[in-house]
């Protein structure tokens, strides 16, 4: 894989960008002996939830330091750990005996990834907690992501959360916590991770030898939603320019029928341009969403045939169009031209219909 998108698996990653306050909160809880047995780590995809969880697990597995010549050791100020540490190497290799990870993994025989985390997976978690810890220390389970549990698995998890074993912690990662059972959320301590700042995103990308232009950084942060991997992918295929082209087209009356659009759709529909096409579909929906918000903020009230209603209508039509195209395998160029046909009617107003 190209270096620009070749990121470490979270269990192998020694660096985390941002989220210092969340780490400090848990460090204080650990020092005070009041770490909650069930943690729900929330936030958008790709902002470091899994990396955060593995950092916490390694910190808990680290043997306690004995008092030195000058008294007890200084309390830790972060979850940082050397990559040469035995605990780090065991976790990175997926071989730490006190760590259990539940995630949808590719079946080695079929090559397919299951749709859900199942009740059988949760039963395996119960078996793990019934075993004695290898060193008498913490046992940690990570569910990545809790959103992937089916209904039976979610109900089975409730029983685990109701009777947590001593010196154990279960870490649920969730991109959309509102979709989880309320009874699961109520039994967990929520640790919200915030979207990266532009400075944090710049630092994270620099660690991957990626250096976006300064005037692109805020837009890149918005388009990537703080996901380092998404930001890298956007930079790799010049997604910033793609988005700005979309914005320019939306601003030009009649843009949906221009020769420029025809050439644009030819490029996006070529074989091998899957990532570019999918990014375009996402970006067009976002650009239309921004146009809806801007129209509403400009004071346009909903009214039949009014500007706000027309932008809402085209946004919904384009979303439906791309969903149908994906589900039915429709021709990409035809889909793109139809999307801009919808846009053109809105830009020109009711008389264009």
C-alpha positions as CSV (number, residue, x, y, z in Angstrom):
1,X,0.0,0.0,0.0
2,X,1.1,3.5,-0.6
3,X,2.9,5.0,2.3
4,X,0.4,7.9,2.5
5,X,-2.4,5.6,3.6
6,X,-0.4,2.8,5.2
7,X,-1.4,3.4,8.8
8,X,-0.5,1.1,11.7
9,X,-3.2,-1.1,13.2
10,X,-4.4,0.7,16.3
11,X,-2.9,-2.0,18.5
12,X,0.5,-1.3,17.0
13,X,0.2,2.4,17.1
14,X,2.3,4.2,19.7
15,X,1.1,7.7,18.9
16,X,-2.2,9.4,19.5
17,X,-2.9,12.9,18.2
18,X,-5.3,15.0,20.4
19,X,-7.5,13.6,23.2
20,X,-5.2,14.7,26.0
21,X,-8.1,15.7,28.3
22,X,-9.7,12.3,27.9
23,X,-6.5,10.6,28.8
24,X,-6.0,12.8,31.8
25,X,-9.6,12.1,33.0
26,X,-9.0,8.3,32.9
27,X,-5.5,8.6,34.5
28,X,-7.0,10.5,37.4
29,X,-9.7,7.8,37.8
30,X,-7.1,5.0,37.7
31,X,-4.9,6.8,40.3
32,X,-7.9,7.3,42.6
33,X,-9.0,3.6,42.2
34,X,-12.3,4.5,40.6
35,X,-12.0,3.5,37.0
36,X,-15.4,2.4,35.8
37,X,-15.7,-1.2,34.8
38,X,-17.5,-0.3,31.5
39,X,-16.3,2.5,29.2
40,X,-18.1,3.8,26.1
41,X,-15.6,5.7,23.9
42,X,-17.5,7.7,21.4
43,X,-16.7,10.0,18.4
44,X,-16.6,10.0,14.6
45,X,-14.9,7.2,12.7
46,X,-11.1,7.6,12.3
47,X,-10.3,10.0,15.1
48,X,-8.4,7.5,17.2
49,X,-11.0,5.7,19.4
50,X,-9.3,2.3,18.9
51,X,-5.8,3.7,19.3
52,X,-7.0,5.3,22.6
53,X,-8.5,2.0,23.8
54,X,-5.3,0.0,23.2
55,X,-3.3,2.7,24.9
56,X,-5.5,2.4,28.0
57,X,-5.2,-1.4,27.9
58,X,-1.4,-1.3,27.7
59,X,-1.3,1.2,30.6
60,X,-3.5,-1.1,32.8
61,X,-1.3,-4.1,31.9
62,X,1.9,-2.3,32.9
63,X,3.4,-3.7,36.1
64,X,3.2,-1.3,39.0
65,X,6.5,0.4,39.8
66,X,7.9,-0.2,43.3
67,X,8.9,2.7,45.5
68,X,12.4,4.0,44.8
69,X,15.1,5.6,46.9
70,X,13.1,8.9,47.0
71,X,9.7,7.4,47.6
72,X,6.9,6.4,45.2
73,X,7.3,7.0,41.5
74,X,5.8,10.0,39.8
75,X,2.2,9.4,38.6
76,X,1.9,8.9,34.8
77,X,0.9,11.9,32.8
78,X,-0.2,10.0,29.7
79,X,-0.7,6.4,28.4
80,X,2.6,6.6,26.4
81,X,4.7,3.4,26.4
82,X,7.9,2.5,24.6
83,X,7.4,0.2,21.6
84,X,10.2,-1.9,23.1
85,X,8.2,-2.6,26.3
86,X,7.2,-6.2,26.6
87,X,3.6,-5.2,27.2
88,X,3.5,-3.1,24.1
89,X,5.0,-5.9,22.0
90,X,2.5,-8.4,23.3
91,X,-0.5,-6.2,22.6
92,X,0.8,-5.2,19.2
93,X,1.2,-8.9,18.3
94,X,-2.3,-9.7,19.5
95,X,-0.9,-12.1,22.1
96,X,-1.5,-10.5,25.5
97,X,-3.3,-13.1,27.6
98,X,-5.3,-10.5,29.5
99,X,-6.7,-8.8,26.4
100,X,-9.8,-9.9,24.5
101,X,-10.9,-8.1,21.3
102,X,-14.3,-8.5,19.7
103,X,-14.5,-7.3,16.1
104,X,-15.8,-8.4,12.8
105,X,-12.9,-10.4,11.3
106,X,-12.5,-11.9,7.9
107,X,-13.2,-15.6,7.8
108,X,-10.0,-17.3,6.7
109,X,-11.9,-20.0,4.8
110,X,-14.5,-17.9,2.9
111,X,-12.6,-14.6,2.9
112,X,-15.8,-12.8,3.9
113,X,-16.3,-10.4,6.8
114,X,-19.4,-11.2,8.9
115,X,-22.1,-8.5,9.0
116,X,-22.5,-8.5,12.8
117,X,-20.8,-9.2,16.1
118,X,-22.9,-12.1,17.3
119,X,-24.2,-13.6,20.5
120,X,-21.5,-16.3,20.2
121,X,-18.8,-13.6,20.3
122,X,-20.3,-12.2,23.5
123,X,-20.4,-15.7,25.0
124,X,-16.7,-15.9,24.3
125,X,-16.3,-12.7,26.2
126,X,-18.1,-14.2,29.2
127,X,-15.8,-17.2,29.1
128,X,-12.8,-14.9,29.0
129,X,-13.9,-13.0,32.1
130,X,-14.5,-16.3,34.0
131,X,-10.8,-17.2,33.6
132,X,-8.3,-16.1,36.1
133,X,-6.0,-13.3,34.9
134,X,-2.6,-14.6,33.9
135,X,-0.7,-12.3,36.3
136,X,-3.5,-11.4,38.7
137,X,-3.7,-8.0,37.1
138,X,-6.4,-6.3,34.9
139,X,-8.4,-8.0,32.3
140,X,-9.5,-5.8,29.4
141,X,-12.0,-6.4,26.6
142,X,-12.4,-4.1,23.6
143,X,-15.5,-4.3,21.4
144,X,-14.7,-2.6,18.1
145,X,-17.3,-1.4,17.3
146,X,-20.3,-1.9,19.6
147,X,-22.4,-0.5,16.7
148,X,-21.7,-3.8,14.9
149,X,-23.6,-6.0,17.5
150,X,-26.8,-7.5,16.4
151,X,-29.8,-7.4,18.8
152,X,-29.1,-10.8,20.4
153,X,-25.5,-9.9,21.0
154,X,-26.5,-6.5,22.6
155,X,-28.9,-8.3,25.0
156,X,-26.2,-10.8,25.9
157,X,-23.8,-8.0,26.6
158,X,-26.1,-6.5,29.2
159,X,-25.7,-9.6,31.4
160,X,-21.9,-9.1,31.3
161,X,-22.2,-5.4,32.2
162,X,-24.5,-6.2,35.1
163,X,-22.0,-8.5,36.8
164,X,-18.5,-7.2,36.0
165,X,-15.6,-9.2,37.5
166,X,-13.1,-7.6,39.8
167,X,-10.1,-5.7,38.1
168,X,-11.7,-5.9,34.7
169,X,-12.8,-3.3,32.2
170,X,-14.8,-3.6,29.0
171,X,-14.3,-0.9,26.4
172,X,-17.0,-0.3,23.9
173,X,-16.1,1.8,20.8
174,X,-19.1,3.6,19.1
175,X,-19.3,5.9,16.1
176,X,-23.1,6.4,16.8
177,X,-23.8,5.8,20.5
178,X,-27.4,6.9,20.1
179,X,-28.1,3.7,18.2
180,X,-27.0,1.5,21.1
181,X,-29.5,0.2,23.7
182,X,-30.2,2.8,26.3
183,X,-29.6,0.1,28.9
184,X,-26.1,-0.4,27.6
185,X,-25.4,3.3,27.6
186,X,-26.6,3.6,31.2
187,X,-24.3,0.9,32.4
188,X,-21.2,2.6,30.9
189,X,-19.1,5.7,31.6
190,X,-19.0,7.6,28.4
191,X,-15.7,9.0,27.2
192,X,-16.4,11.3,24.3
193,X,-13.4,12.0,21.9
194,X,-13.6,15.3,20.1
195,X,-12.8,15.9,16.5
196,X,-9.2,16.9,16.0
197,X,-8.3,20.5,15.7
198,X,-6.6,21.8,12.5
199,X,-3.2,21.9,14.3
200,X,-3.6,18.3,15.5
201,X,-4.6,17.1,12.1
202,X,-1.6,18.9,10.6
203,X,0.7,17.2,13.1
204,X,-0.9,13.8,12.4
205,X,-0.5,14.2,8.7
206,X,3.1,15.4,9.0
207,X,3.9,12.2,10.8
208,X,2.8,10.4,7.5
209,X,4.9,12.8,5.4
210,X,1.7,14.6,4.2
211,X,1.7,18.4,4.1
212,X,-1.5,20.1,3.0
213,X,-1.5,23.7,1.9
214,X,-2.3,26.0,4.8
215,X,-5.4,27.4,3.0
216,X,-6.7,23.9,2.5
217,X,-6.4,22.8,6.1
218,X,-9.8,24.0,7.5
219,X,-11.6,22.5,4.5
220,X,-9.7,19.3,4.8
221,X,-10.6,19.1,8.5
222,X,-14.3,19.6,7.6
223,X,-14.3,17.1,4.8
224,X,-12.4,14.4,6.7
225,X,-14.5,15.0,9.9
226,X,-11.2,14.7,11.8
227,X,-10.3,11.3,10.5
228,X,-6.6,11.1,9.7
229,X,-7.1,8.2,7.3
230,X,-9.8,10.0,5.4
231,X,-7.8,13.2,5.3
232,X,-4.8,11.2,3.8
233,X,-7.1,9.6,1.2
234,X,-8.5,13.1,0.2
235,X,-5.0,14.4,-0.2
236,X,-3.8,11.4,-2.2
237,X,-6.4,11.8,-4.9
238,X,-6.6,15.6,-4.8
239,X,-10.0,15.6,-3.2
240,X,-9.7,19.2,-2.1
241,X,-9.7,20.3,-5.8
242,X,-12.6,17.9,-6.5
243,X,-14.7,19.5,-3.8
244,X,-13.9,23.0,-5.0
245,X,-14.9,22.0,-8.5
246,X,-18.2,20.8,-7.2
247,X,-18.8,24.1,-5.4
248,X,-17.9,26.1,-8.5
249,X,-20.4,24.0,-10.6
250,X,-23.2,24.6,-8.0
251,X,-22.6,28.3,-8.2
252,X,-22.9,28.6,-12.1
253,X,-26.4,28.6,-13.6
254,X,-26.7,26.0,-16.4
255,X,-23.6,24.2,-15.1
256,X,-25.4,20.9,-15.2
257,X,-25.3,20.8,-19.0
258,X,-21.8,22.2,-19.8
259,X,-19.1,20.4,-21.7
260,X,-16.9,20.8,-18.6
261,X,-19.4,18.6,-16.7
262,X,-19.3,16.0,-19.5
263,X,-15.5,15.8,-19.3
264,X,-15.7,15.8,-15.5
265,X,-18.2,12.8,-15.5
266,X,-16.0,11.0,-18.0
267,X,-13.1,11.2,-15.6
268,X,-15.1,10.1,-12.6
269,X,-16.7,7.1,-14.3
270,X,-13.4,5.6,-15.6
271,X,-12.4,2.0,-14.6
272,X,-10.1,2.1,-11.6
273,X,-11.5,5.4,-10.3
274,X,-13.8,3.8,-7.7
275,X,-12.4,5.8,-4.8
276,X,-12.7,9.1,-6.7
277,X,-16.3,8.4,-7.7
278,X,-17.3,7.5,-4.2
279,X,-15.6,10.6,-2.8
280,X,-17.4,12.7,-5.4
281,X,-20.8,11.2,-4.4
282,X,-20.1,12.0,-0.8
283,X,-18.8,15.5,-1.5
284,X,-21.7,16.5,-3.8
285,X,-24.1,15.5,-1.0
286,X,-22.1,17.5,1.5
287,X,-22.0,20.6,-0.8
288,X,-25.7,20.4,-1.2
289,X,-26.2,20.1,2.5
290,X,-24.0,23.1,3.1
291,X,-26.1,25.0,0.5
292,X,-29.3,24.1,2.4
293,X,-27.9,25.3,5.7
294,X,-26.6,28.5,4.1
295,X,-30.0,29.2,2.5
296,X,-31.7,28.6,5.9
297,X,-29.3,30.9,7.7
298,X,-29.8,33.6,5.1
299,X,-33.4,33.8,6.4
300,X,-35.2,31.9,3.7
301,X,-38.3,30.3,5.3
302,X,-39.7,27.0,4.0
303,X,-42.3,27.7,1.4
304,X,-43.6,25.7,-1.6
305,X,-41.4,26.5,-4.6
306,X,-39.1,28.7,-2.4
307,X,-35.3,28.7,-2.6
308,X,-34.9,26.6,0.7
309,X,-37.5,24.1,-0.4
310,X,-35.8,23.7,-3.8
311,X,-32.4,23.1,-2.3
312,X,-33.9,20.5,0.1
313,X,-35.6,18.8,-2.8
314,X,-32.5,18.5,-4.9
315,X,-30.4,17.3,-1.9
316,X,-32.9,14.5,-1.3
317,X,-33.1,13.6,-5.0
318,X,-29.3,13.4,-5.3
319,X,-29.0,11.3,-2.1
320,X,-31.7,8.9,-3.5
321,X,-30.0,8.8,-6.9
322,X,-26.6,7.8,-5.6
323,X,-28.2,5.2,-3.2
324,X,-30.1,3.6,-6.1
325,X,-27.0,3.7,-8.3
326,X,-25.0,1.9,-5.7
327,X,-27.7,-0.7,-5.0
328,X,-28.5,-1.4,-8.6
329,X,-25.1,-0.9,-10.2
330,X,-26.3,1.9,-12.5
331,X,-23.9,3.5,-15.0
332,X,-21.8,6.0,-13.3
333,X,-21.6,8.6,-16.0
334,X,-25.4,8.5,-16.4
335,X,-25.8,8.9,-12.6
336,X,-23.4,11.9,-12.4
337,X,-25.1,13.7,-15.3
338,X,-28.5,13.1,-13.8
339,X,-27.3,14.5,-10.4
340,X,-26.2,17.7,-12.2
341,X,-29.5,17.8,-14.1
342,X,-31.3,18.0,-10.7
343,X,-28.8,20.6,-9.5
344,X,-29.2,22.7,-12.7
345,X,-33.0,22.9,-12.2
346,X,-32.5,24.2,-8.7
347,X,-29.9,26.7,-9.5
348,X,-32.0,28.2,-12.3
349,X,-35.2,28.2,-10.3
350,X,-38.7,27.0,-11.1
351,X,-38.7,28.3,-14.6
352,X,-35.9,25.8,-15.6
353,X,-38.2,22.8,-14.8
